[in-house]
């Protein structure tokens, strides 16, 4: 038994001496061999090459058809000879161990020659698993393209480049994440985007020191101007057409590998209430829809708080014709207005959260049936008035008109400070809370640009596509706040001429 152990150890020592001396690449390979999906072998005893790869990351068709036949060729004596014969473009001979590690972990094959302890041939054979391009789910629209970003950054870049086939479209790739090593692409149009904006966002992404970048929302939280603000400072979109539209205006788009959403900035508050579908409609209809959204958001924020404030302190302001129905609706309610308002608001949030977390068909049933049953039962049990139930339901419905999901969540959140202010200080408290949020928005910025532009600072030229959506031929200039080097988008002189009918 002792002799067998000695023979085994001597064989191991001899194999180490004949294979390679202990060096950093050996430590890396030994670490990789702890994983069951790491393959390390020699094709044959006579073959001078050792092959190392993760089988879950590579494409076996490339290995079988384009790599192994040339490794078996006896004419390829060195790594350089093998590299010249391979019908694969992305190959390189490197000595840097960190680069070997990065390439192995991203779908490359490392080929090591017997007796060569310095160099490794890296062959790109990555297997890309991605889902097909599908219809947008969050920013769905009746009109316009029906393509959405996917989790592959290369596929997303393809969706952008096919809509902007120009060499001025510049992409700068940055690797972020101490553990995840996530690819992040910063996209802009040269001479259209402000170089200061580009430099700002590139530097902020390079300065990120975080272990795992799982989604674009992680990037947005880290690089935002004010981390304590509930308001999103970059727009998160899943539509390639919207990303291309803001690029042509002079903004910047950020794509993150593994995320089906893109970040765009710098942005303003009014952009969160404009859907990209507005540009596919006539300017009259699009303007009305934008104004309806703004009114709906204002109603969603202050309606419940005004009800609480008026019934608690200012009931003398209620007209006589309206006072009688309110008294009748609250006659059997044992709670003050603030208590029943909080109960209904929390019930709406519970139904909304439950519907979002459950499967689609079950979530729709929970939302409809739960809202009807709970609302009817609450009124019949005397826990709340039917007037407040109508107001809370309309406020919840109005919050859904926001095209951007992140801003919809903010509207849901800020309703509660308004309700509490109305309870403690009445209408004065509601006004004070509104002034507090307004002062916060005045100080807020996106990549250093004013968040309330073009309303503050006032830029009349940019109002053509903010609160209103004027005809497209009025939008011949890019927004002034972006400070583009090419402020003119197109020549609108031909549109100024009166278009006459052919019969005239």
HELIX and SHEET records of a PDB file:
HELIX    1   1 UNK A    2  UNK A   19  1                                  18    
HELIX    2   2 UNK A   24  UNK A   32  1                                   9    
HELIX    3   3 UNK A   60  UNK A   62  1                                   3    
HELIX    4   4 UNK A   63  UNK A   67  3                                   5    
HELIX    5   5 UNK A   68  UNK A   71  1                                   4    
HELIX    6   6 UNK A   79  UNK A   85  1                                   7    
HELIX    7   7 UNK A   97  UNK A  104  1                                   8    
HELIX    8   8 UNK A  153  UNK A  161  1                                   9    
HELIX    9   9 UNK A  195  UNK A  206  1                                  12    
HELIX   10  10 UNK A  216  UNK A  223  1                                   8    
HELIX   11  11 UNK A  240  UNK A  249  1                                  10    
HELIX   12  12 UNK A  269  UNK A  273  5                                   5    
HELIX   13  13 UNK A  276  UNK A  280  5                                   5    
HELIX   14  14 UNK A  283  UNK A  312  1                                  30    
HELIX   15  15 UNK A  315  UNK A  317  5                                   3    
HELIX   16  16 UNK A  320  UNK A  329  1                                  10    
HELIX   17  17 UNK A  337  UNK A  357  1                                  21    
HELIX   18  18 UNK A  360  UNK A  380  1                                  21    
HELIX   19  19 UNK A  386  UNK A  399  1                                  14    
HELIX   20  20 UNK A  405  UNK A  443  1                                  39    
HELIX   21  21 UNK A  460  UNK A  464  5                                   5    
HELIX   22  22 UNK A  472  UNK A  474  5                                   3    
HELIX   23  23 UNK A  480  UNK A  482  5                                   3    
HELIX   24  24 UNK A  493  UNK A  496  1                                   4    
SHEET    1   A 5 UNK A  38  UNK A  42  0                                        
SHEET    2   A 5 UNK A  49  UNK A  54 -1                                        
SHEET    3   A 5 UNK A 108  UNK A 113 -1                                        
SHEET    4   A 5 UNK A 120  UNK A 124 -1                                        
SHEET    5   A 5 UNK A  91  UNK A  94 -1                                        
SHEET    1   B 5 UNK A 169  UNK A 176  0                                        
SHEET    2   B 5 UNK A 182  UNK A 189 -1                                        
SHEET    3   B 5 UNK A 252  UNK A 256 -1                                        
SHEET    4   B 5 UNK A 262  UNK A 265 -1                                        
SHEET    5   B 5 UNK A 235  UNK A 237 -1                                        
SHEET    1   C 2 UNK A 445  UNK A 446  0                                        
SHEET    2   C 2 UNK A 449  UNK A 450 -1                                        
END                                                                             
